[in-house]
Amino acid sequence: MQLEHSQQLLTHAVQYALQIEVKVNIAVYDQGANLCAFQRMDNAPLGSIEIAQKKAYSAVMFGASTDNLGQLVKDQQLDGFAQTNGGLILFAGGEPIYQADQLIGGIGISGGSAAQDKAIALAAIKQSGYNRLGADDVA
């Protein structure tokens, strides 16, 4: 993912977060699970910085939304899953980013409720012209 695209995702996430009056941290990762861009809104919780990063990382590693991963872990009783890959986040706010059928990265939002974080991530993806194709298909 190019810096320009990462910045666009940050901009759209911040715009939506301001609309719903939530202060969040936003992390964008490329398809190789590398941090491309990060934004901490003024007064966003400091403890949410790492959570936003791990949400984006988790979404990229499995090409799925973090809440869907969490549901899979619960349904399949996959104890210890969250401790794999250096630590995963298994609740809403991390979304994979697809362009056509290709996974190109992930976005993680943290600072609001899980539902707010997810809404911000989805708005940023949509407004940036990407999709979350495959995000509900967890392998």
Secondary structure as UniProt FT lines:
FT   HELIX           3..19
FT   TURN            20..21
FT   STRAND          25..30
FT   TURN            31..32
FT   STRAND          35..40
FT   TURN            42..43
FT   TURN            46..47
FT   HELIX           48..62
FT   HELIX           66..76
FT   TURN            79..80
FT   HELIX           81..86
FT   STRAND          94..99
FT   TURN            100..101
FT   STRAND          102..110
FT   HELIX           114..127
FT   TURN            128..129
FT   TURN            133..136
//
